[in-house]
Amino acid sequence: MRRLPTGLLFALPALIVLLALIAYPVVYTGILSVTDGSGAFTGTENFRDVLSARMTPRAFTNTLWWVGGSIIFQVILGTAAAILLNQEFPGRGIVRAIAVIPWVVPGIVAATTWAWMFHTEFGIINYMLTGPGLMDEPVGWLTNPDTVMPAMIAINVWKLFPFVAIMVLAGLQSIPKDLYEAARVDGASFWEETRYITLPQVRPVLIAVTLLLVIWALNHVTTIYAITKGGPANLTLITPIQIFRLGFESFQFNQAAALSVIFFVIAMVIVALYIRFLASSGEVAR
């Protein structure tokens, strides 16, 4: 009898755990998506039901706004913060430690705190804006259709931009100082150094970080669910929350599984297109 390689034997326990924790739920979700409550095969009926639901298009649209808005500002703010934290100034270590606080705060704690800060009557944000006379009356940040989704995006940006800053700051540490010294000899300004040296050098880091942010944003529900639960009037309803509602509030597990499969396929397509675009531009290996 042929013996298994030693390396495979050592990895086998981890592979078994991965199969149990990843493969089985994925397969079982696929089975649920094409069956009904009694286990009878229904084909694409569950998929047709969830796609024809009134909330589904709104949830997809909100998800696009949520993911796109969050990532754009997370990358911009995080990169700017990393560049500033890379400069020499007194107390830099303390400032760096303070800058990561939003990232290390538990998501539910951050969401609850921001919910009170955005409160129409008791929130400190309205108090700071109405006190000096910047606004005539308090704004219902979490009830106004024009402000509720931007408020959710702002909270998500605040929560994750420190992660971008840390990753970019690590990339900045690897840039040879000779490049900056040569640029200063040539009379380059700070903005020219940033444009022609800093950003090109940290581009690989930004590519990897952006991909992670896309994956996290597509799966993140803590902030929105803890504050608005997808409301008001489904204005902040995103697809992961719709899946949760179908499965654990309406107990329509088969339709929830079908929507999960659809969302999984869309997420994989987005990630694959992103990687393909990078490969075609020469940023990553094919």
Backbone torsions as a table, in degrees:
resi	resn	phi	psi	omega
1	MET	NA	130.3	-177.3
2	ARG	-74.1	131.0	-178.3
3	ARG	-86.2	145.3	178.3
4	LEU	-71.5	146.7	176.5
5	PRO	-57.4	148.4	-177.8
6	THR	-59.6	-41.0	-179.5
7	GLY	-61.4	-40.1	179.7
8	LEU	-67.4	-36.8	178.7
9	LEU	-62.7	-40.9	179.0
10	PHE	-68.1	-34.6	-178.2
11	ALA	-83.2	-14.5	-174.3
12	LEU	-58.6	-44.3	178.3
13	PRO	-58.5	-41.8	179.4
14	ALA	-66.7	-38.1	178.3
15	LEU	-64.5	-39.5	178.4
16	ILE	-63.6	-42.3	178.7
17	VAL	-63.8	-42.3	178.8
18	LEU	-62.2	-42.6	178.4
19	LEU	-62.4	-39.1	-178.7
20	ALA	-70.7	-37.9	-174.2
21	LEU	-89.4	-22.2	-175.1
22	ILE	-116.4	-56.8	-173.5
23	ALA	-64.4	-46.8	-177.4
24	TYR	-60.6	-48.7	177.9
25	PRO	-60.5	-38.3	179.7
26	VAL	-64.1	-46.5	180.0
27	VAL	-64.2	-43.2	-178.3
28	TYR	-65.3	-37.8	176.4
29	THR	-63.1	-41.7	176.9
30	GLY	-60.9	-39.2	178.8
31	ILE	-66.7	-43.5	178.8
32	LEU	-60.4	-34.4	-175.0
33	SER	-68.5	-19.6	-177.4
34	VAL	-116.4	18.2	177.7
35	THR	-132.4	171.0	175.8
36	ASP	-107.0	-170.6	-175.8
37	GLY	-62.0	-26.1	179.7
38	SER	-90.9	-1.4	-179.8
39	GLY	91.3	2.4	179.8
40	ALA	-76.4	141.7	-178.8
41	PHE	-68.7	130.7	-179.1
42	THR	-120.1	-1.1	-180.0
43	GLY	67.8	-126.4	-176.1
44	THR	-97.9	14.2	-175.7
45	GLU	-61.8	-44.1	179.7
46	ASN	-63.1	-37.8	179.0
47	PHE	-65.7	-41.2	178.6
48	ARG	-65.1	-37.6	-178.9
49	ASP	-65.5	-45.3	-176.8
50	VAL	-73.6	-32.8	179.2
51	LEU	-72.4	-27.9	179.1
52	SER	-88.2	-6.3	179.3
53	ALA	-65.7	144.3	-176.0
54	ARG	-64.1	-31.9	-175.4
55	MET	-79.0	-22.4	-172.8
56	THR	-60.9	-49.4	178.8
57	PRO	-60.8	-39.9	178.3
58	ARG	-63.1	-41.7	-179.7
59	ALA	-63.7	-42.6	178.0
60	PHE	-62.1	-44.0	179.7
61	THR	-63.4	-45.6	178.5
62	ASN	-62.0	-36.0	178.9
63	THR	-64.0	-40.9	178.1
64	LEU	-62.4	-45.2	177.3
65	TRP	-62.7	-42.1	-178.6
66	TRP	-62.3	-49.0	-177.8
67	VAL	-69.7	-50.4	-177.0
68	GLY	-63.8	-48.1	-179.4
69	GLY	-63.1	-41.3	-179.4
70	SER	-63.7	-48.9	-173.0
71	ILE	-67.2	-42.6	-179.1
72	ILE	-56.7	-49.9	-176.3
73	PHE	-76.8	-30.1	175.7
74	GLN	-63.6	-44.0	-178.7
75	VAL	-68.6	-45.3	-178.4
76	ILE	-63.9	-51.4	-177.7
77	LEU	-67.2	-40.4	179.8
78	GLY	-65.1	-40.1	178.7
79	THR	-66.8	-43.1	178.2
80	ALA	-62.2	-42.1	178.8
81	ALA	-63.9	-40.2	179.5
82	ALA	-63.4	-41.7	179.9
83	ILE	-64.3	-40.7	178.8
84	LEU	-68.3	-41.1	-179.7
85	LEU	-70.9	-14.3	178.6
86	ASN	-85.1	-9.1	179.6
87	GLN	-79.8	157.0	177.8
88	GLU	-84.3	121.0	175.2
89	PHE	-158.8	154.6	-178.9
90	PRO	-61.3	137.6	178.4
91	GLY	75.8	21.8	-177.2
92	ARG	-61.0	-39.0	-179.4
93	GLY	-62.4	-41.0	179.5
94	ILE	-66.4	-42.6	179.8
95	VAL	-63.6	-39.7	177.9
96	ARG	-62.5	-40.4	179.8
97	ALA	-66.2	-40.6	179.7
98	ILE	-66.3	-35.2	-175.2
99	ALA	-64.5	-25.1	-177.2
100	VAL	-90.1	-1.7	-177.4
101	ILE	-56.8	-46.9	-179.8
102	PRO	-56.0	-35.1	-176.9
103	TRP	-71.9	-36.9	-175.2
104	VAL	-85.6	-14.3	177.7
105	VAL	-68.7	131.5	178.0
106	PRO	-54.8	142.8	-174.8
107	GLY	-58.4	-42.4	-178.0
108	ILE	-67.5	-34.8	177.6
109	VAL	-66.8	-45.1	178.8
110	ALA	-62.5	-43.1	-178.6
111	ALA	-63.2	-44.1	-179.6
112	THR	-65.1	-41.5	179.6
113	THR	-62.8	-45.8	179.5
114	TRP	-67.1	-32.8	177.5
115	ALA	-60.5	-41.6	176.9
116	TRP	-71.0	-36.4	179.2
117	MET	-65.7	-32.7	179.2
118	PHE	-89.4	1.3	-177.3
119	HIS	-58.2	138.8	-174.1
120	THR	-63.7	-43.5	-174.3
121	GLU	-95.4	-38.3	-172.5
122	PHE	-110.6	-0.5	-175.2
123	GLY	-72.4	141.5	-178.5
124	ILE	-70.1	-24.9	-179.6
125	ILE	-66.5	-46.9	176.3
126	ASN	-64.2	-36.9	179.1
127	TYR	-62.9	-42.7	-179.2
128	MET	-70.2	-24.9	-178.9
129	LEU	-90.6	-34.6	179.7
130	THR	-83.5	-29.6	-179.4
131	GLY	-57.2	-55.2	179.0
132	PRO	-75.8	-2.2	-179.3
133	GLY	88.1	15.5	178.2
134	LEU	-71.3	-24.8	174.7
135	MET	-133.5	146.7	-179.5
136	ASP	-77.5	-34.2	-178.0
137	GLU	-145.8	157.8	-179.1
138	PRO	-61.5	150.6	179.4
139	VAL	-107.2	136.3	175.0
140	GLY	-83.1	80.1	-174.0
141	TRP	-57.2	-36.2	-175.0
142	LEU	-98.5	3.5	177.9
143	THR	-122.6	-17.0	-179.9
144	ASN	-80.9	127.0	-179.8
145	PRO	-58.2	-25.6	-177.2
146	ASP	-85.1	-15.7	-174.0
147	THR	-119.2	-16.0	-171.5
148	VAL	-67.8	-45.7	178.8
149	MET	-69.5	-43.3	173.1
150	PRO	-57.3	-34.2	177.7
151	ALA	-66.2	-41.4	177.9
152	MET	-63.2	-42.9	179.6
153	ILE	-63.8	-41.2	179.9
154	ALA	-61.3	-40.9	178.6
155	ILE	-64.5	-43.2	179.8
156	ASN	-65.3	-37.3	176.3
157	VAL	-63.7	-46.2	178.9
158	TRP	-59.1	-37.1	-175.6
159	LYS	-71.8	-36.5	-169.7
160	LEU	-113.2	-8.6	179.6
161	PHE	-63.2	-29.9	176.2
162	PRO	-61.2	-33.0	176.8
163	PHE	-61.4	-45.2	177.2
164	VAL	-60.9	-43.0	-178.8
165	ALA	-61.0	-42.2	-179.2
166	ILE	-65.2	-44.6	-179.0
167	MET	-64.9	-44.5	180.0
168	VAL	-68.0	-38.5	178.2
169	LEU	-61.4	-39.1	176.1
170	ALA	-62.1	-39.3	177.1
171	GLY	-66.7	-35.4	179.8
172	LEU	-65.5	-30.7	-179.1
173	GLN	-66.0	-21.9	-177.0
174	SER	-91.3	-4.3	179.9
175	ILE	-76.4	125.4	179.8
176	PRO	-59.4	133.3	179.3
177	LYS	-66.7	-21.1	-179.9
178	ASP	-60.7	-32.2	179.9
179	LEU	-63.6	-42.7	179.6
180	TYR	-70.2	-38.2	179.6
181	GLU	-64.5	-40.8	178.1
182	ALA	-66.0	-38.0	179.3
183	ALA	-65.9	-39.3	179.5
184	ARG	-67.4	-36.0	176.6
185	VAL	-61.7	-35.5	179.2
186	ASP	-80.6	-0.1	177.5
187	GLY	85.4	20.5	-179.4
188	ALA	-72.0	141.5	176.9
189	SER	-83.4	173.8	178.8
190	PHE	-60.6	-42.1	-178.8
191	TRP	-68.3	-34.8	177.1
192	GLU	-69.0	-37.9	175.5
193	GLU	-62.1	-41.7	-179.9
194	THR	-64.2	-43.5	-175.4
195	ARG	-72.3	-42.8	-171.3
196	TYR	-100.2	-13.1	-179.8
197	ILE	-119.4	-58.2	-172.3
198	THR	-63.4	-56.1	-175.7
199	LEU	-63.2	-44.4	176.8
200	PRO	-61.2	-34.3	-177.9
201	GLN	-72.7	-31.3	-178.1
202	VAL	-98.5	7.9	-179.3
203	ARG	-57.6	-43.5	177.9
204	PRO	-59.4	-37.0	178.2
205	VAL	-65.8	-43.8	-179.9
206	LEU	-63.2	-35.4	178.5
207	ILE	-63.7	-47.7	-179.7
208	ALA	-66.3	-42.1	-179.2
209	VAL	-64.5	-41.6	180.0
210	THR	-62.2	-40.8	178.1
211	LEU	-62.2	-42.6	177.5
212	LEU	-63.2	-41.5	-179.8
213	LEU	-64.0	-37.7	178.1
214	VAL	-62.0	-47.0	-178.6
215	ILE	-63.7	-44.5	-179.0
216	TRP	-65.3	-43.2	-178.3
217	ALA	-64.3	-37.0	179.2
218	LEU	-66.3	-24.1	-177.3
219	ASN	-108.1	-4.0	-173.3
220	HIS	-82.6	126.1	178.7
221	VAL	-129.9	-11.9	-171.9
222	THR	-57.3	-50.8	-174.3
223	THR	-61.5	-52.9	-176.2
224	ILE	-67.9	-45.5	-175.9
225	TYR	-66.7	-37.4	-178.7
226	ALA	-70.4	-28.0	-175.3
227	ILE	-97.7	-50.6	-173.5
228	THR	-119.5	-13.6	-175.6
229	LYS	55.2	28.3	179.4
230	GLY	94.6	-8.0	-179.8
231	GLY	-92.3	-172.6	-4.9
232	PRO	-79.2	145.4	178.9
233	ALA	55.0	36.1	177.6
234	ASN	63.7	21.6	-179.0
235	LEU	-70.2	-24.7	177.7
236	THR	-115.9	17.5	178.3
237	LEU	-70.9	120.7	175.0
238	ILE	-113.6	163.6	-172.2
239	THR	-58.1	-43.8	177.8
240	PRO	-57.9	-36.5	178.2
241	ILE	-71.3	-36.4	176.0
242	GLN	-61.6	-40.6	177.2
243	ILE	-62.4	-42.9	179.1
244	PHE	-62.4	-43.0	179.2
245	ARG	-61.4	-45.4	-179.3
246	LEU	-61.5	-43.3	-174.4
247	GLY	-80.2	-45.0	-168.7
248	PHE	-111.1	-4.4	173.7
249	GLU	-112.6	-42.4	178.4
250	SER	-95.8	-10.7	-179.9
251	PHE	58.1	31.9	174.2
252	GLN	-97.1	71.6	-171.2
253	PHE	-64.3	-35.5	-178.2
254	ASN	-68.6	-42.1	176.9
255	GLN	-69.3	-36.1	175.6
256	ALA	-62.5	-40.5	178.0
257	ALA	-64.9	-40.4	178.9
258	ALA	-62.9	-44.0	178.2
259	LEU	-66.4	-33.6	176.7
260	SER	-63.1	-42.5	179.2
261	VAL	-63.5	-45.2	178.7
262	ILE	-60.1	-46.0	-178.5
263	PHE	-66.0	-37.2	177.7
264	PHE	-62.9	-44.6	179.7
265	VAL	-63.2	-44.0	179.2
266	ILE	-62.2	-43.3	179.8
267	ALA	-63.1	-41.6	178.8
268	MET	-65.2	-37.4	178.0
269	VAL	-64.5	-43.7	179.3
270	ILE	-61.0	-46.1	-179.6
271	VAL	-65.0	-42.4	-179.9
272	ALA	-64.1	-41.5	178.1
273	LEU	-64.5	-38.3	178.2
274	TYR	-63.3	-46.1	179.9
275	ILE	-65.8	-39.6	179.5
276	ARG	-65.1	-40.3	177.6
277	PHE	-61.8	-43.1	178.5
278	LEU	-64.8	-38.9	178.9
279	ALA	-65.3	-40.9	-180.0
280	SER	-68.7	-26.7	178.4
281	SER	-89.0	-2.1	177.5
282	GLY	84.4	9.7	-177.9
283	GLU	-76.7	-33.1	178.5
284	VAL	-131.6	161.0	179.0
285	ALA	-72.5	145.4	178.1
286	ARG	-70.3	NA	NA
